[in-house]
Amino acid sequence: MKAILCTRFGLPDQLIYTETKNPVPKEDEVLIAVKACSVNFPDILIIQNKYQFKPELPFSPGGEVSGLVEAVGTKVKNLKKGQRVLALCGWGGFAEKVVVKADRIFPIPPDLDYLTAASTLYTFGTAYHALKDRAILQAGETLLVLGASGGVGLAAVELGKAMGAKVIAAASSAEKLAICQAKGADERINYEQENLKERIKEITEGKGVDVVLDVVGGKYAEPALRGMAWKGRYLVVGFAAGDIPQLPFNLVLLKGCAVMGVFWGRFSQEEPKKNQQNIMELLSMIQSGKISQHIHKVYDLESAPNALQELLDRKVMGKAIVKVGDWEEEKKAIQKSLSQNTKPIGSNASIPISFKTLGDLKKHVGQELGISSWTTVSQEVIQKFAETTDDFQWIHVDTEKAKALLPGGKNIAHGYLTLSLVPKLLVDLLPLEGIEMALNYGVNKVRFPAPVYSGDQVRLKARLINVEETNDGGFKLFIYAEMESRGSEKPVCVAELITLIR
Ligand SMILES: NC(=O)c1ccc[n+]([C@@H]2O[C@H](COP(=O)([O-])OP(=O)(O)OC[C@H]3O[C@@H](n4cnc5c(N)ncnc54)[C@H](OP(=O)(O)O)[C@@H]3O)[C@@H](O)[C@H]2O)c1
């Protein structure tokens, strides 16, 4: 296979692109055909032998990949060949194949592309763990992010906003700050040109910030600490500037504040269940569009050292990604599955998409209405449904128990949740024009032949069974609705709907 190899410790220009032997998975490992590998700051440290993990030479850098499972070790039961996955490999990712321990691998939701998948966990995982588990950031609090346009920084800006905080982004140029603003930052500080401590004071009207997330260290740490509010939390995440700051302890006393370490890699090993829960929440936020990765540039495998050099030169905003393997095949497969997924049912591709008169509708009785687009039943949607209906059965809401006890380790959506999606999906299929009122009047013969798991995608097929006139000049539509889940042989919800329209 082709790989980028570190044969002696040094800067990115020492790395070589070469042919090397395919790795072989041990009994608890999985061989992944890499599709994408994101570029992270530790890749720069690891090739210089400055990182806490020290692989033996020669090795490939690249700690976070997405790809296809190619082979599994004899003890691996939860993953299979052909599955799309993302993995935290630590190193080895700038190569066509990598072996990873099974417990560091996560299946990719169907609608998540390889580039996004490979660039999500490390940055969002770290920022989320820092803000949620360490600082316990509250809505309404003020969050200052140093190095805000970098991988972890930009993720913290977005997550801070999603968690309801007021976010102040600090970075070294107007261009970098513009990206932070686009991601929702409320205030911006150019810490190369402005006085960090004074600007914090000005923006917070003297109160200071409640939480600082620091990935930079160096000369910015002390003014940031001086700009903290009473009982603030200072998150020590990284030292991209190189210098490990020495802070005066008296400031911590005077502010009654906490300086807390954030080590996501260790957290994921010490508290794997909590980490899993965070990952599920992040994937659900990505799927619902609440957060999204900013991709700076995509490099091919051979130019991976350039990507590392640009990161080192502070040129990367958001994430740099290395594309690996055969993307032409991948594109064909995606196109094939898209064309299959958007094909209307039956031979009714020419069905009029709107019905202007009762006559139009009557002519359509017995015919299919078509097929809706896919929609994802995320854990967030399941949680919201549980809250709305006050039904908190563990199979719906307890992600840790579901992981341990349910097949596939995922929560199951309430049957009535799928039924509740029917009217929304039906609008795609039955855009009635000139209608004063449409009312979902009732449902008949509801069945749920197969479960819907958290993260599954569903869509609706429908057929008009009958149209009846009512005494007040309106009419009742009887619609056969069948909801399918991507990859399930049986439908997940079948029902006969009665819709009253006037
Ligand atoms: N503790 C953990 O669990 C954990 C997890 C992930 C990452 N980290 C650490 O967090 C740090 C940031 O990681 P990242 O992936 O976000 O990196 P990144 O994308 O390169 O971002 C780092 C930011 O730091 C700023 N910076 C200031 N001085 C720099 C210098 N001399 N060289 C490079 N950047 C400099 C840059 O912004 P400006 O130009 O705007 O200043 C840059 O955007 C790294 O030290 C990494 O090891 C720690």
The ligand as an SDF file (V2000), in Angstrom:
LIG
                    3D

 48 52  0  0  0  0  0  0  0  0999 V2000
   -6.1380   18.2810   25.4870 N   0  0  0  0  0  0  0  0  0  0  0  0
   -6.7180   17.6410   24.5240 C   0  0  0  0  0  0  0  0  0  0  0  0
   -7.4620   16.6790   24.7350 O   0  0  0  0  0  0  0  0  0  0  0  0
   -6.4830   18.1200   23.1360 C   0  0  0  0  0  0  0  0  0  0  0  0
   -7.2620   17.6540   22.0750 C   0  0  0  0  0  0  0  0  0  0  0  0
   -7.0690   18.2070   20.8120 C   0  0  0  0  0  0  0  0  0  0  0  0
   -6.0840   19.1610   20.6200 C   0  0  0  0  0  0  0  0  0  0  0  0
   -5.3160   19.5440   21.6660 N   0  0  0  0  0  0  0  0  0  0  0  0
   -4.2660   20.5570   21.5140 C   0  0  0  0  0  0  0  0  0  0  0  0
   -4.8970   21.7890   21.2200 O   0  0  0  0  0  0  0  0  0  0  0  0
   -4.0640   22.5730   20.3990 C   0  0  0  0  0  0  0  0  0  0  0  0
   -4.8420   23.0290   19.1800 C   0  0  0  0  0  0  0  0  0  0  0  0
   -5.1930   21.9340   18.3600 O   0  0  0  0  0  0  0  0  0  0  0  0
   -5.9550   22.1980   16.9930 P   0  0  0  0  0  0  0  0  0  0  0  0
   -6.1420   20.8780   16.3530 O   0  0  0  0  0  0  0  0  0  0  0  0
   -7.1220   23.0830   17.2290 O   0  0  0  0  0  0  0  0  0  0  0  0
   -4.8210   23.0200   16.2220 O   0  0  0  0  0  0  0  0  0  0  0  0
   -4.9580   24.1370   15.0840 P   0  0  0  0  0  0  0  0  0  0  0  0
   -6.1120   23.8420   14.2110 O   0  0  0  0  0  0  0  0  0  0  0  0
   -3.6330   24.2610   14.4830 O   0  0  0  0  0  0  0  0  0  0  0  0
   -5.2940   25.4490   15.9160 O   0  0  0  0  0  0  0  0  0  0  0  0
   -4.3520   26.0240   16.7680 C   0  0  0  0  0  0  0  0  0  0  0  0
   -4.5310   27.5290   16.7870 C   0  0  0  0  0  0  0  0  0  0  0  0
   -3.5470   28.0480   17.6670 O   0  0  0  0  0  0  0  0  0  0  0  0
   -3.1150   29.3040   17.2180 C   0  0  0  0  0  0  0  0  0  0  0  0
   -1.6540   29.4400   17.3420 N   0  0  0  0  0  0  0  0  0  0  0  0
   -1.0170   30.3680   18.0540 C   0  0  0  0  0  0  0  0  0  0  0  0
    0.2870   30.2090   17.9830 N   0  0  0  0  0  0  0  0  0  0  0  0
    0.5290   29.1720   17.1830 C   0  0  0  0  0  0  0  0  0  0  0  0
    1.7110   28.5440   16.7160 C   0  0  0  0  0  0  0  0  0  0  0  0
    2.9160   28.9640   17.0700 N   0  0  0  0  0  0  0  0  0  0  0  0
    1.5660   27.4770   15.8830 N   0  0  0  0  0  0  0  0  0  0  0  0
    0.3650   27.0400   15.5310 C   0  0  0  0  0  0  0  0  0  0  0  0
   -0.7970   27.5900   15.9530 N   0  0  0  0  0  0  0  0  0  0  0  0
   -0.7110   28.6650   16.7740 C   0  0  0  0  0  0  0  0  0  0  0  0
   -3.5380   29.4500   15.7600 C   0  0  0  0  0  0  0  0  0  0  0  0
   -4.4560   30.5130   15.6780 O   0  0  0  0  0  0  0  0  0  0  0  0
   -3.9930   32.0390   15.5530 P   0  0  0  0  0  0  0  0  0  0  0  0
   -3.0690   32.1310   14.3770 O   0  0  0  0  0  0  0  0  0  0  0  0
   -5.2760   32.7390   15.3570 O   0  0  0  0  0  0  0  0  0  0  0  0
   -3.3270   32.3730   16.8440 O   0  0  0  0  0  0  0  0  0  0  0  0
   -4.2780   28.1540   15.4310 C   0  0  0  0  0  0  0  0  0  0  0  0
   -5.5050   28.3950   14.7720 O   0  0  0  0  0  0  0  0  0  0  0  0
   -2.8400   21.7000   20.0970 C   0  0  0  0  0  0  0  0  0  0  0  0
   -1.8080   22.0560   20.9940 O   0  0  0  0  0  0  0  0  0  0  0  0
   -3.3260   20.3010   20.3530 C   0  0  0  0  0  0  0  0  0  0  0  0
   -2.2720   19.4340   20.7090 O   0  0  0  0  0  0  0  0  0  0  0  0
   -5.4940   19.0460   22.9200 C   0  0  0  0  0  0  0  0  0  0  0  0
  1  2  1  0
  2  3  2  0
  2  4  1  0
  4  5  1  0
  4 48  2  0
  5  6  2  0
  6  7  1  0
  7  8  2  0
  8  9  1  0
  8 48  1  0
  9 10  1  0
  9 46  1  0
 10 11  1  0
 11 12  1  0
 11 44  1  0
 12 13  1  0
 13 14  1  0
 14 15  2  0
 14 16  1  0
 14 17  1  0
 17 18  1  0
 18 19  2  0
 18 20  1  0
 18 21  1  0
 21 22  1  0
 22 23  1  0
 23 24  1  0
 23 42  1  0
 24 25  1  0
 25 26  1  0
 25 36  1  0
 26 27  1  0
 26 35  1  0
 27 28  2  0
 28 29  1  0
 29 30  1  0
 29 35  2  0
 30 31  1  0
 30 32  2  0
 32 33  1  0
 33 34  2  0
 34 35  1  0
 36 37  1  0
 36 42  1  0
 37 38  1  0
 38 39  2  0
 38 40  1  0
 38 41  1  0
 42 43  1  0
 44 45  1  0
 44 46  1  0
 46 47  1  0
M  CHG  2   8   1  16  -1
M  END
$$$$
